[in-house]
Amino acid sequence: MSDMQSLSLASLLLLCAALLAGLAATVRALARHDGRPRRGLLAAGIAIGGAGALSSLALPGVIGGLGSLLAVALLVGLDLFELGQAGLLSAYAWPATGYLTAAAQARQAGDPARAASEYGRAVLALRKGRRRSRELDAEVRRGACLVSAGQGEIAEAAALESVARARLAGDPDLIWRSLVGAGDVEAELGEAAAAKRDYQEAVQVARDSGSWLGVAFACGQLGWLEYDAGDYELALGYLRWAGYAANAILSPGLISG
C-alpha cells in the first residue's frame, strides 16, 4: 500500500470515528430529553463504522476505499437524521418559553386561572418537544394555579396524569417528583391521607434510586403535613430525615443502608 493510500485510509477511519462520536453525542443529548436511549441506532452506527474500517483493511485498493466511503456516507446520514430530530424537537418546545413567561406574569398579577391556562399551553409544547423534566415542572405549577382558581378536581386529575406518565417513562426522578406534585395538590385540597400516601411512595422511589434530593423533598412535605395534622413528634421525625438527606447531598456516603 502506497503512502498516499495509507494517508487516505487513515483519514477515512478518523472521519468514521468522528462521525460515530458525533452520533453518540447527539443521541445522548436527545436521550436526556425524551428518555429514549436509542441503543439500536447506536449499534447500527457502530456496525457501519466497523464494516467500513474492516473493508478498508481487508479489501484491496479501490474496493476497500469504496466500502469506507459508503460507511462514511451512511454515518453522515445517521448524524444528519438525529440532528434534524433534535432541531425539530427544539422547535416544538420553543413556544413554551413565552407561555411560561406569561404564566409567571399572570401569577404575579393575581390571576391564577390565566396562569393555569398559560402553563397548560406550555405543557403541550414541552410534551411535543419531549422536554419531560420541564413539562413536569410546568404541570406542577399548573396544578397549584388550578387549586388557587378553585378548579381542584381538574388539578387533581392533571396531577394523577403526570404520575401515570412518569411511571410509563420509567424514570425514577420523574416519578418521585410527580408524586410530590400530586401530594401537594391533594394536601391543598384537604386530602391528607392521599397526600401522605403519595409522599411516602416518593420517599421510597427516591431512596431506591439513590436520590437524596427526592428523599429530602418528600420527607420535608411529610413533615409539614404531619405538623398541620397536629402530630408534632412525627413531623419532627420527618423533618429530621429531610435534614439528613440534605446533608447526604452535600456529603455523599454519609448515609448508607
C-alpha positions in Angstrom: 0.0 0.0 0.0 1.4 3.4 -1.0 1.9 6.3 1.4 -0.9 8.2 -0.3 -3.2 5.2 0.1 -2.3 4.8 3.8 -3.0 8.5 4.4 -6.4 8.3 2.7 -7.2 5.2 4.7 -6.2 6.9 7.9 -8.3 9.9 7.0 -11.4 7.8 6.3 -11.0 5.9 9.6 -10.6 9.2 11.5 -13.7 10.5 9.8 -15.7 7.4 10.7 -14.6 7.8 14.3 -15.5 11.5 14.4 -19.0 10.8 12.9 -19.6 8.0 15.4 -18.6 10.3 18.2 -21.0 13.0 16.9 -23.8 10.5 16.6 -23.2 9.3 20.2 -23.2 12.9 21.5 -26.4 13.7 19.7 -28.2 10.6 20.8 -27.0 11.2 24.4 -28.4 14.8 24.3 -31.8 13.6 22.9 -32.0 10.8 25.5 -31.7 13.3 28.3 -34.9 15.0 27.0 -37.1 12.1 26.0 -35.6 9.1 27.8 -35.1 7.0 24.7 -31.5 5.6 24.7 -31.7 4.6 21.0 -29.4 1.7 21.6 -30.4 0.2 18.2 -29.4 3.3 16.4 -26.0 3.4 18.2 -25.4 -0.3 17.5 -26.2 0.3 13.8 -23.8 3.2 13.7 -21.0 1.2 15.3 -21.7 -1.7 12.9 -21.5 0.6 9.9 -18.3 2.2 11.1 -16.8 -1.2 11.9 -17.7 -2.6 8.5 -16.2 0.4 6.8 -13.0 0.0 8.7 -12.8 -3.7 8.0 -13.4 -3.2 4.3 -10.6 -0.7 4.1 -8.2 -3.0 5.9 -9.2 -6.4 4.4 -10.1 -5.5 0.8 -7.6 -4.2 -1.8 -7.4 -0.8 -3.3 -10.5 0.8 -4.8 -12.9 -1.8 -3.4 -11.8 -1.1 0.2 -11.9 2.6 -0.4 -15.5 2.4 -1.7 -16.5 0.4 1.3 -15.1 3.1 3.6 -16.8 5.9 1.6 -20.1 4.0 1.8 -19.8 3.7 5.6 -18.9 7.4 5.8 -22.0 8.3 3.7 -24.3 6.2 5.9 -22.9 7.7 9.1 -23.3 11.2 7.7 -26.9 10.2 7.0 -27.5 9.0 10.6 -25.9 12.1 12.0 -28.0 14.4 9.9 -31.1 12.5 10.8 -30.5 12.7 14.5 -29.5 16.4 14.3 -32.7 17.0 12.3 -34.7 15.3 15.1 -33.0 17.4 17.7 -33.8 20.6 15.8 -37.4 19.6 15.2 -38.0 18.8 18.9 -36.4 22.1 19.9 -38.7 23.9 17.5 -41.7 22.2 19.0 -40.7 23.1 22.6 -39.6 26.7 21.8 -43.0 28.4 22.2 -43.1 27.1 25.8 -40.7 29.8 26.9 -43.2 32.5 26.0 -46.1 30.6 27.7 -44.1 30.2 30.9 -43.3 33.9 31.0 -46.9 34.8 30.5 -47.9 32.3 33.2 -45.4 33.8 35.7 -46.7 37.3 34.9 -50.3 36.2 35.4 -49.4 34.7 38.8 -47.8 37.9 39.9 -50.9 39.8 38.8 -53.1 37.5 40.9 -54.8 35.8 38.0 -54.4 32.0 38.7 -56.9 31.0 36.1 -55.0 32.7 33.3 -51.7 31.4 34.7 -53.1 27.8 34.7 -54.1 28.3 31.0 -50.7 29.5 30.0 -49.0 26.7 31.9 -51.3 24.3 30.1 -50.1 25.6 26.8 -46.5 25.3 27.9 -47.1 21.7 29.0 -48.4 20.8 25.5 -45.5 22.5 23.7 -42.9 20.8 26.1 -44.7 17.4 25.7 -44.5 17.7 21.9 -40.8 18.7 22.2 -40.2 15.8 24.6 -38.8 18.0 27.3 -40.1 15.7 30.1 -38.5 17.4 33.1 -39.7 20.9 32.1 -43.1 19.5 31.2 -43.4 18.1 34.7 -42.3 21.3 36.3 -44.9 23.2 34.3 -47.6 20.7 35.1 -46.9 21.0 38.9 -47.2 24.8 38.7 -50.4 24.5 36.6 -51.8 22.3 39.4 -51.1 24.9 42.0 -52.7 27.6 39.9 -55.8 25.4 39.3 -56.2 24.9 43.0 -55.9 28.6 43.6 -58.5 29.2 40.9 -61.0 26.8 42.6 -60.6 24.1 40.0 -59.4 21.4 42.4 -60.8 18.4 40.5 -59.0 19.4 37.3 -55.8 19.9 39.3 -56.0 16.5 40.9 -56.8 14.8 37.6 -53.8 16.6 35.9 -51.5 15.6 38.8 -52.5 11.9 38.6 -52.0 12.0 34.9 -48.4 13.3 35.5 -47.8 10.4 37.8 -49.0 8.0 35.3 -46.9 9.5 32.5 -43.8 9.4 34.8 -44.4 5.7 35.6 -44.8 5.0 31.9 -41.5 6.7 31.2 -39.8 4.6 34.0 -37.6 7.5 35.1 -37.3 7.4 39.0 -36.5 11.1 39.1 -39.7 12.0 37.3 -41.7 9.5 39.3 -40.8 10.9 42.7 -41.2 14.5 41.5 -44.6 13.8 40.1 -45.7 12.0 43.3 -44.6 15.0 45.3 -46.5 17.3 43.0 -49.6 15.1 43.3 -49.2 15.1 47.1 -49.0 18.9 47.1 -52.3 19.2 45.2 -54.0 16.7 47.4 -52.8 18.4 50.5 -54.1 21.7 49.2 -57.5 20.1 48.7 -57.6 18.7 52.2 -57.0 15.1 51.1 -54.3 14.4 53.7 -54.4 10.6 53.5 -53.9 10.6 49.7 -51.1 13.2 50.0 -49.4 11.2 52.7 -49.5 8.1 50.6 -48.0 9.8 47.6 -45.3 11.5 49.7 -44.3 8.2 51.3 -44.1 6.5 47.9 -42.0 9.4 46.6 -39.6 8.8 49.6 -39.3 5.1 48.7 -38.8 5.7 44.9 -36.2 8.4 45.6 -34.4 6.2 48.2 -34.3 3.2 45.9 -32.9 5.2 43.1 -30.3 6.9 45.3 -31.8 10.4 45.0 -31.3 12.1 48.4 -32.7 15.2 46.9 -36.0 13.4 46.4 -35.9 12.0 50.0 -35.3 15.5 51.3 -38.2 17.0 49.4 -40.7 14.2 50.1 -39.7 13.9 53.8 -40.0 17.7 54.2 -43.5 17.6 52.7 -44.5 14.8 55.0 -43.1 16.8 58.0 -45.3 19.8 57.2 -48.3 17.5 56.5 -48.0 15.9 59.9 -47.4 19.3 61.5 -50.7 20.6 60.1 -52.4 17.5 61.4 -51.1 18.2 64.9 -48.7 15.2 65.2 -45.6 17.3 66.1 -43.4 14.4 67.1 -43.9 12.6 63.8 -43.5 15.9 62.0 -40.1 16.4 63.7 -39.0 12.9 62.8 -39.8 13.5 59.1 -38.1 16.9 59.1 -35.0 15.4 60.7 -34.9 12.8 57.9 -35.2 15.7 55.4 -32.2 17.3 57.1 -30.2 14.0 57.0 -31.0 13.6 53.3 -29.9 17.2 52.6 -26.6 16.5 54.4 -26.1 13.4 52.3 -26.4 15.5 49.2 -23.5 17.7 50.5 -21.6 14.7 51.9 -22.0 11.6 49.6 -21.8 8.4 51.6 -22.8 10.0 54.9 -26.0 7.9 54.9 -26.0 4.3 53.8 -28.3 1.3 54.0 
